[in-house]
Amino acid sequence: MPKIFTPTNQIRLTNVAVVRMKKGGKRFEIACYKNKVLSWRSGTEKDLDEVLQTIAVFNNVSKGEVAKKEELQKAFGKDDVTEICKEILAKGELQVSEKERQDQLDSMFKEIATTVADKCVNPETKRPYPVSIIEKSMKDIHYSIKPHRNAKQQALDVIRLLKETIPLERAKMRLKVALPAKEAKRLKERIAKLSSTVTEGEEWEGERLMLTCLIDPGHFREMDEIIRTETKGAGALEVLNLKEIKEGEEVLE
């Protein structure tokens, strides 16, 4: 029986998700595991081997045609296949069926709404909104999902937009602050001047004044800086419940 040879520049793959990118007038593709591309892009998956079915760049995944090194060098200015795979993974277009695409968008829409509902309250009632209300409000403003950005990043955008249409504010962070006696009065005044800071209670424990405060999450870093630098290590800051948004990193925790 004659042997059947597979050309050396062909790789056969099954059950594959394809990410495609056009560069230098040519099409390049990588073969990924389903559901892993979005995990990589959101940062929840960091192991490239868990995302790629094989570390190779193709001209056509379905035909198993592997791109030549000369083509990669010309298009990307390098022939490091791993680095090129990462670039395609980050910037390429995920090829999925219309149903898969809609399912992914629906899932992300729900995740964004859930994050907003968890991190915000109605300022009139001080109670969180049901997720269904946030979803309806997102639809009312015709919010368009951005597949290349993760849900937590987009939740920040949604919070800003919804503030224009419904009563909405970020849930406060509750902190316990310890101030050394000799700095207590001065630092208490500084803390009180932070916008949206409310002192819920205060008591003395030995040589330290203990404050329980509610602050807007956006002022957490400033509060932390005051305690660390002004008390030279004699003060302390404890988060009693965490609803912080790290604004500089554009990420909801």
N, C-alpha and C positions, 0 to 999 in steps of 0.2 A: 504494500500500500504506500503510495507516495507521501512524503512528508509535506506539511503545509507550513510555509514560513511566513511570519509576520514581519513586514519591513521594519528596520531598526528605528525609523523615525515615527512609528505608530504605537500608540498605547490604547488599549481598549478599556473603557470604563463604563460602569452601569450605575443606575440610581444616582445620577450626578446633578448638582446644581452648577450652573455655569456663570462666571462673572466675565464680562466682555469689555474690552477697551480698544479704541482705535487710536493709533499713534503712528506718526510718520506715514500716513496713508495706508497703513496695514491694520488688519484686525488681529488682536491677541486675546486669548482666553485662558482661564485657569479653571480647573475642576475642583469643586468644593463639595462638602457634605451639606445636605439640606439642613436648614435652620441654624447653621453655624456662622454664616456670613454676617447676619445682623448682630449675633452675639459678639463677634470680633469687632465690628464697627462700634458697638456700644461700650466695649471695654470689658465685658463680662467674661469673654473668652480670650486668653492671652497665649495659648499654645497653638502655634501655627499648624502643627501636625494634626491637631484636632479639627482644623478647618479645611485644609487641603487634602484631597484624596491622594494626590501625588505632587511633589515639588517639581513642577514642570510647567512651561509656558507653551501653549498650543496656538496654532493657526486656526484649528477647528477641533474642538473637543469631541464632537459626535463622530467625526471620522478618525479620531486618534492621531491627527497630524501635529507633530511637535515642531515648534518654531526653531529655526536654525540660529546658532549663536551669532552669525553675522547679521541676521535680521534684528535680533535683540540689541546688539551693539549700536546699529544704525538708528534704531527707533528710540531707545532709552538712554543711549550714551554709556551703557555698561552691559556686561553679560553675566552679572551675578544673578542667577535665577531666583534665589530666595528673596533678594531685595526687589526684584521686578515683580514677583508674585505679590509681595506686600503692597507695592504701588498699585497694581491692578485691583487688589482686594479693597484698597482704600478709595480709589477713584473710579473704578469700573462700574458698569451697569449690570446688576443682577438679573439674569434671564429667568423669569418664572412665568407660569401660566397666569392668565387673568384671574382665575379663581384663587390661586395661591397669593397673588399680589393683593387682592381685595381682603383675603383673610388676614394677611400681615398688617394691612392698614387698619382694619377693624380692631385687631388685637392691640396695636399701638395706640389707637384712639382711646380705647378703654383704659389702658395703662396710664396715659397722660391724665385723663379725667380723674382716675383714682388717686394719682399723686397730688393733683391740685386739691381734691376734696380732703386729703389727709393733712395737707400743709396749710390750709386756709380756713377761715371762719367767716360767717356773716357778722360784721361789726355791730349790727343792731341787736342781734340775739346772743352773740359770742358763741354760737354753736356752729359746727361744720355743716356744709351742705351735703345732701345725699349725692352719690356719684351720678345718679340719673339726672339730677338738676344741672350738674356741671356738664354732662354730655349734651343735654339739650341746649345749654347756653353756648357751648362750642359750635354746635350746628347752626345756631341762630346767627353767630358772627361769621359763619362759613370758614371756620379754621381749616386750613389745608395741611395735612400731615406731610412732614419732610422725612422720607425714609432713611436718609443718610445721617440724620441726627437722632440721638437716643431720646427716649421718652422723658427722662428727667430734665434734659436740656430744654426740650420743647415745653415742658410744664411751666418754666419760667416765662416763656413768651405768652402762654395762655393766661397766666395770672395777670400780666400787664394788660392784655387785651380785655379780659373779662372785667377788670376794675372799671372800665369805661361803660359797662352795660349793666352790671349788677353790683350790689353792695358786697365788697370782698376785701379782705385784708389777710395778711399773713398771720398765722397763729403765733402767739407770743412764746418766747423761751422763758422758762422759770429758772432763775439762778439763785444760788446761795453764795453770798460774798462775805469773806472774812477780812476785816480791816484792823490793822494794829491801832491801839488806843491813841498814840500820838499823831497819827495821820487820819483818824476816823472822821472828824468833822469836815476837814478839807476835802477828802476823797468822796465822802457822802454827797457833798454839794456838787462835785464834778459829775458823779454818777447820775444825780438827779437832773442835771442839765441835758443829759442825753435824751434826744427826742424819743417819745413813746416809752420812757422808762417809768415804771410804777413800783414804789416800794410797798410790798405787801405786809412786811413785818420786820421788826428789829429787836435785838436783845443782846445783852453783854454776856460773853462767856470768858471769864478771866480777864485777860488784857486785850481782848479782841471784840469788836463790834460785829455782830452777825446780821446781815441784811438778806431778806428774801425779796428778789426783784423780778418783775416781768419786763422784758425788753423786746423790742423789735429785733428779729434775727439779724437784720442788716447791721446792727450796732454791736454784735457780739465781739467782733475782732477789736473794736475800739475799747470796749469794756475790758477785755482780756489784756490789752496793751497797758491800760491804766493800772490794773492790779499788779501786773508783772514788773513794770518799770518803776512805778511810784512807791511801791512798798519794799522794793529790793528783796523780794522773796519772803517777806514776813506776812503777806496777805495770801488769800486763796480764793479760787473761783471754782464752783462746782455746778454742773448742769443738772438740774433736777428733772427736767423733761426736755427732750431734744426735738426741735422743729426747725433746725437751722438750714438755711440755704447759703452755700458758699458762693457768694456773688462773683468773686474774682475768677473762680474756676467754672462758673456757669453750671453748677451741678447742685441738684437737690440731694441732701443727705436724708 
